[in-house]
Amino acid sequence: MLRTSDLDYELPPDRIATRAAEPRDSARLLVTDRRGVGIEHRKVRDLPEILSPGDVLVFNTTRVLPARLIGRRVGSGGKAEGLFLAESEAVGGSALAWICLLRGGHLRPTAEIELEDQTGSASGIVLKLVARIEDEPGAWIVSVGGISCGCGTHELLDRIGRTPLPPYILKSRASAGIAVEDRQDRDRYQSVYAGASQSWRGEKETIHGSVAAPTAGLHFTPDLLARLSARGVERIDVTLHVGTGTFRPVETEFLEQHPMHTEACSMSPEAIAGIELARAQGRRIIPVGTTSTRTLETFAALPESSRSGIVRTRLLVKPGYQWRWCDGMMTNFHLPRSTLLAITGAMLDRGVDRLREIYASGIAEGYRFYSYGDAMLVLP
C-alpha cells in the first residue's frame, strides 16, 4: 500500500501560477522518459520536434462550465458561494433543480440564496435549499426559482455563472491584491478544442461539461495543433467531464483507503478503433492530461462488448499499475497528496520517489505549478 505522506512535497508559494502563460504554448515543458533517467527543459511549442510521426495524442474535449455561483442569503443578506455540479430530478415536476456545493453561514433546508449576475448585481434567480446530499460534504439539492426567461441550465449558467477557478488561485490572487477574476479567465480556463467532439451515445446525460479544466490541454493553440498534424502526429478525442473530486486531497493514511470520486467518460467507436489500430501498429499513445489517461485505461479494462455509451469510472491509478493503452503522458504539475500525483508517479518506473526528484528539479528551475502552470511530458 502507498502511504499518503509519500505523495507530499514542499512548494514555495511563489511557484503557484495565478495567471496562465501567454501565448498558451509558451508554457515550459519538462521532458523525461518512464525510466526518469534524464530531464530536458523545453517549451510546449516544441512538441512537434519532440514527438515522432505516427505518435497519437489523446485529448479530452470536455467544456468547462461557468459553474461558480455567488449570491446573498435572502433575509440576512449574508454572502454565499457555490458551485453547480449537476442537474437533479429529485424535486420532481417541471421545476428546475440542481445539485450544488454551497457555503455561507449555517445553511438549512428552505433557506434561500439570491444569485448575483456576472456584474455583481442581483439576478433575481433564487436557489431554495431542499435537502443535503449525505455522501458529498457541502452538497445540496436546490430548486431554482425566479426564472423569467424560460432558460435551461446552460443558459442560466452563461448569465450568472463565473469561471470555476480552483480555490488556491482565488486565494493567491486575493492575497497578492490581484483581481480575483477577469474577463480572460472564461476563455483561458478552457481548451481551444473544448466541445470539438461529442462522444456521448446511447444514454441521456444531464451534465454536458466540467466544473474544472483538464489543465494539460490549456497549453495547446490552433497553430500548435496544425503543426502536430503536419508532423504526422495523430489526434484522438475522448470525453471526461471533470468533477470536484479530481482535486480533492487524499486524507486517509494510505492512498488505497481514499474514497475515489466518480466521473463520467466516453469514447466514440471511431476513437476506440483508432487506439486499437495504433496499438496493433506499435505506435506510441500519449494522453494529454490525467483525465484522458483515466478515460483510456477505463475503456481498456472493459470487455469489448461494453465499450459504448457513458461509463462512470472510479479508476484509481497508482505506482505498480499495469498500463494497457497508455505509453506515455503529458500533464501539469499537481497538488500534493492528490490522486493526480499518484497517476503521474505510476507512469515512472521508480514511482513517486522519482516523481518527487523531478518535481524538485522543476521547483529549482522555476517552473510554475498547478492548473495555470507549466507541464511535463513522460515519454516511453
C-alpha positions in Angstrom: 0.0 0.0 0.0 1.1 3.6 -0.7 1.3 6.0 2.2 -0.3 9.3 1.5 2.7 11.0 3.0 4.7 9.7 0.1 2.6 12.0 -2.1 3.7 15.1 -0.2 6.2 17.7 -1.2 7.1 21.3 -0.3 6.2 24.0 -2.8 7.2 27.7 -2.4 4.1 29.8 -2.6 5.6 31.9 -5.4 5.6 28.8 -7.7 1.8 28.7 -7.8 0.7 30.1 -11.1 -2.2 32.6 -10.7 -2.2 33.5 -14.4 -1.7 31.3 -17.5 1.2 31.6 -19.8 0.7 33.8 -22.9 0.6 32.6 -25.5 -0.6 29.2 -24.4 2.2 27.2 -26.0 4.9 29.4 -24.4 4.5 27.4 -21.2 7.5 25.4 -20.2 7.7 21.7 -20.7 9.8 19.3 -18.6 10.6 16.3 -20.7 11.7 12.9 -19.3 11.1 9.2 -20.0 9.5 6.5 -18.0 12.8 5.4 -16.6 13.2 9.0 -15.4 16.9 8.9 -16.3 17.2 12.4 -17.9 15.4 15.7 -17.8 15.2 18.2 -20.7 13.7 21.7 -20.3 11.7 22.7 -23.4 8.6 24.7 -24.3 5.2 23.2 -25.2 5.5 24.8 -28.6 8.4 22.3 -29.2 6.1 19.3 -29.2 6.3 18.8 -33.0 10.1 18.4 -32.6 9.9 16.1 -29.6 7.2 13.7 -30.9 7.5 11.4 -33.8 5.3 10.8 -36.9 2.7 8.2 -36.0 2.5 9.1 -32.3 -1.0 9.5 -31.0 -2.0 12.4 -28.7 -5.4 11.9 -26.9 -7.3 15.0 -25.9 -10.2 15.4 -23.5 -12.7 17.8 -25.3 -15.0 18.5 -22.4 -16.1 22.1 -22.0 -15.7 23.9 -18.6 -19.0 25.3 -17.4 -19.2 28.8 -15.8 -20.2 26.8 -12.7 -19.1 29.2 -9.8 -22.0 30.8 -8.1 -22.1 33.9 -5.9 -25.1 35.3 -4.0 -26.6 36.5 -0.8 -28.8 34.8 1.8 -32.4 36.0 1.4 -33.3 37.7 4.7 -29.9 38.1 6.4 -28.0 39.4 3.3 -25.0 37.3 4.2 -22.7 36.3 1.4 -23.0 32.8 0.0 -20.9 31.0 -2.6 -21.5 27.8 -4.5 -20.5 25.5 -7.4 -23.0 23.9 -9.8 -22.4 20.2 -10.0 -25.3 18.7 -11.9 -29.0 18.9 -12.7 -31.3 16.9 -10.4 -34.6 15.2 -10.8 -35.2 14.9 -7.1 -37.6 17.9 -6.8 -40.0 16.4 -9.4 -42.5 18.1 -11.6 -41.3 20.7 -14.1 -39.2 22.7 -11.6 -35.6 23.1 -12.4 -33.4 21.6 -9.7 -29.6 21.5 -9.3 -27.0 19.8 -7.2 -24.7 22.4 -5.8 -21.8 22.7 -3.4 -22.7 25.6 -1.1 -21.2 27.5 1.8 -22.4 30.6 3.6 -23.2 30.5 7.3 -25.4 27.9 8.8 -27.4 26.5 5.9 -30.6 24.5 6.4 -33.5 23.3 4.3 -35.8 26.1 3.0 -33.0 28.7 3.2 -32.9 30.8 0.0 -29.9 32.3 -1.8 -30.4 35.0 -4.5 -27.6 34.7 -7.0 -25.7 37.7 -8.5 -25.1 38.1 -12.2 -21.6 38.5 -13.6 -21.6 42.2 -12.8 -22.3 41.6 -9.2 -26.0 42.8 -9.4 -28.9 40.8 -8.1 -30.1 38.4 -10.8 -33.5 37.5 -9.5 -32.5 33.9 -9.6 -33.1 32.2 -6.3 -31.9 28.9 -5.0 -34.1 27.2 -2.4 -32.3 24.5 -0.4 -34.3 21.3 -0.5 -32.1 18.6 1.0 -28.5 17.7 1.8 -26.6 15.0 -0.1 -25.1 12.9 2.7 -22.2 11.4 0.8 -21.0 14.7 -0.7 -19.9 17.2 2.1 -21.4 20.6 1.4 -23.7 19.4 -1.4 -27.3 20.3 -1.6 -30.3 19.7 -3.9 -31.8 23.1 -4.6 -34.8 24.2 -6.6 -34.1 27.1 -9.0 -36.7 29.9 -9.0 -37.1 33.4 -10.4 -36.5 32.3 -13.9 -38.4 34.6 -16.2 -36.7 33.9 -19.5 -37.6 30.2 -19.8 -33.9 29.4 -19.8 -32.4 26.0 -19.1 -29.3 25.2 -17.0 -26.8 26.1 -19.6 -28.4 29.5 -20.5 -28.7 30.3 -16.8 -25.1 29.5 -16.1 -24.0 31.6 -19.0 -25.9 34.5 -17.4 -24.9 34.2 -13.8 -22.1 31.7 -13.5 -18.4 32.5 -13.2 -15.3 30.7 -14.1 -14.7 27.8 -11.6 -11.1 28.7 -10.9 -9.5 26.5 -8.2 -9.7 27.9 -4.7 -5.9 28.2 -4.5 -5.8 30.5 -7.5 -8.6 32.7 -6.0 -6.8 32.8 -2.6 -3.4 33.5 -4.2 -4.8 36.3 -6.2 -6.6 37.8 -3.3 -3.6 37.7 -1.0 -1.5 39.3 -3.7 -4.0 42.1 -4.3 -4.7 40.8 -7.9 -8.2 40.9 -9.3 -9.8 37.7 -8.3 -11.5 37.2 -11.7 -11.2 39.0 -15.0 -12.7 38.6 -18.5 -9.8 36.5 -19.7 -10.5 33.6 -17.3 -13.6 32.3 -19.0 -11.6 31.9 -22.3 -8.3 31.0 -20.7 -9.6 28.3 -18.4 -10.8 26.4 -21.4 -9.0 24.5 -24.1 -9.2 25.7 -27.7 -10.8 22.4 -28.7 -13.4 22.3 -26.0 -16.6 20.8 -27.3 -14.9 19.7 -30.5 -16.4 16.3 -30.4 -19.5 14.7 -29.0 -18.9 11.1 -28.0 -22.0 10.6 -25.7 -24.1 7.9 -27.1 -27.0 5.7 -26.1 -27.9 7.4 -22.8 -29.4 10.6 -21.6 -26.8 12.7 -19.8 -27.7 15.9 -18.0 -24.2 17.1 -17.4 -22.6 18.4 -20.5 -19.5 19.9 -19.2 -16.9 20.1 -16.4 -16.6 22.1 -13.2 -12.8 22.1 -13.5 -10.5 22.2 -16.5 -8.4 19.3 -17.8 -5.4 21.6 -17.4 -2.8 19.9 -19.6 -4.9 20.8 -22.6 -4.8 24.5 -21.8 -1.4 24.8 -23.4 -2.4 24.0 -27.0 -3.1 26.6 -29.7 -4.7 26.1 -33.1 -1.3 26.7 -34.7 0.4 24.0 -32.5 -2.4 21.5 -33.3 -1.9 22.2 -37.0 1.9 21.8 -36.7 1.5 18.5 -34.9 -0.8 17.2 -37.6 1.7 18.3 -40.3 4.4 16.4 -38.4 2.2 13.2 -38.7 1.1 13.1 -35.0 -2.4 11.7 -34.9 -5.1 13.2 -32.7 -7.9 11.2 -31.0 -10.6 12.9 -28.9 -12.3 11.5 -25.8 -14.6 13.0 -23.2 -14.4 13.0 -19.5 -16.5 15.6 -17.5 -14.3 16.7 -14.6 -15.9 16.8 -11.2 -14.7 18.4 -7.9 -13.3 15.1 -6.7 -10.4 15.3 -9.1 -8.6 17.9 -7.0 -9.8 16.6 -3.6 -6.8 15.8 -1.3 -6.2 12.3 -0.1 -6.9 12.5 3.7 -6.6 8.8 4.5 -3.3 7.3 5.8 -3.0 5.1 2.7 -4.0 6.0 -0.8 -5.9 2.8 -1.3 -8.3 3.9 1.5 -9.3 7.1 -0.3 -13.0 7.1 -1.5 -12.3 7.6 -5.2 -14.6 10.0 -6.9 -16.8 9.0 -9.9 -16.6 10.8 -13.2 -18.5 10.2 -16.5 -16.4 9.4 -19.5 -16.9 8.3 -23.1 -15.1 7.2 -26.2 -16.7 7.0 -29.7 -16.3 3.8 -31.7 -14.0 5.7 -34.0 -11.8 6.7 -31.1 -11.6 3.1 -29.8 -10.8 1.8 -33.3 -8.1 4.5 -33.7 -6.4 3.4 -30.4 -6.6 -0.3 -31.3 -5.1 0.3 -34.7 -2.2 2.4 -33.3 -1.5 -0.4 -30.8 -1.5 -3.0 -33.4 1.0 -0.9 -35.4 3.2 -0.4 -32.4 2.7 3.4 -32.4 3.0 5.4 -29.2 -0.2 6.5 -27.4 0.3 9.6 -25.3 -2.7 11.0 -23.4 -2.8 14.8 -22.7 -3.8 15.1 -19.1 -4.8 12.7 -16.3 -8.4 12.8 -17.4 -7.6 11.5 -20.9 -5.4 8.9 -19.2 -8.1 7.7 -16.9 -10.6 7.5 -19.8 -8.3 5.4 -21.9 -7.4 3.0 -19.1 -11.1 2.7 -18.1 -12.1 1.7 -21.5 -9.1 -0.6 -22.0 -10.2 -2.6 -18.9 -13.8 -3.1 -20.2 -14.9 -6.1 -22.3 -15.2 -5.1 -25.9 -19.0 -5.5 -25.7 -19.2 -2.9 -23.0 -17.1 -0.2 -24.7 -20.0 2.1 -25.7 -22.1 4.9 -24.2 -21.3 6.6 -21.0 -19.0 4.9 -18.5 -18.8 6.1 -14.9 -15.3 5.5 -13.8 -13.8 5.3 -10.3 -10.4 4.1 -11.6 -7.5 4.8 -9.1 -4.1 4.6 -10.8 -1.1 4.3 -8.5 2.5 3.1 -8.8 2.7 -0.5 -9.9 -0.3 -0.1 -12.2 -0.2 -2.3 -15.3 -0.8 0.1 -18.2 -3.0 -1.2 -21.0 -3.4 1.6 -23.6 -1.1 4.4 -22.4 2.6 4.5 -23.3 3.4 8.0 -22.0 1.7 11.1 -20.7 1.6 14.9 -20.8 0.4 16.5 -17.6 0.7 19.6 -15.4 2.4 19.7 -12.0 -0.1 18.6 -9.4 -1.1 19.3 -5.8 0.5 17.3 -3.0 -1.5 14.4 -1.6 -3.6 14.1 -4.7 -4.7 11.1 -6.9 -3.3 13.1 -9.8 0.1 12.9 -8.3 -0.3 9.2 -7.9 -1.3 8.6 -11.5 1.7 10.6 -12.7 4.0 8.6 -10.4 2.6 5.4 -11.8 4.0 6.4 -15.3 7.5 6.3 -13.9 9.5 3.1 -13.3 10.6 4.4 -9.8 7.2 5.7 -9.0 6.7 8.6 -6.6 10.3 8.6 -5.4 11.5 9.6 -8.9 8.5 11.9 -9.3 9.5 13.9 -6.2 13.0 14.2 -7.6 11.6 15.5 -10.9 9.3 18.0 -9.0 12.3 19.2 -7.0 14.1 19.8 -10.3 11.1 21.7 -11.6 11.0 23.9 -8.5 14.7 24.6 -8.7 14.3 25.6 -12.4 11.5 28.0 -11.7 8.6 26.0 -13.2 5.1 27.3 -12.5 2.8 24.8 -10.8 -0.9 23.7 -10.8 -3.8 24.5 -13.1 -2.4 27.6 -14.8 1.2 26.3 -14.6 3.7 24.6 -16.8 3.7 21.0 -18.0 5.8 17.8 -18.0 5.9 15.1 -20.7 6.8 11.5 -19.9 7.8 9.6 -23.0 8.1 5.8 -23.4 
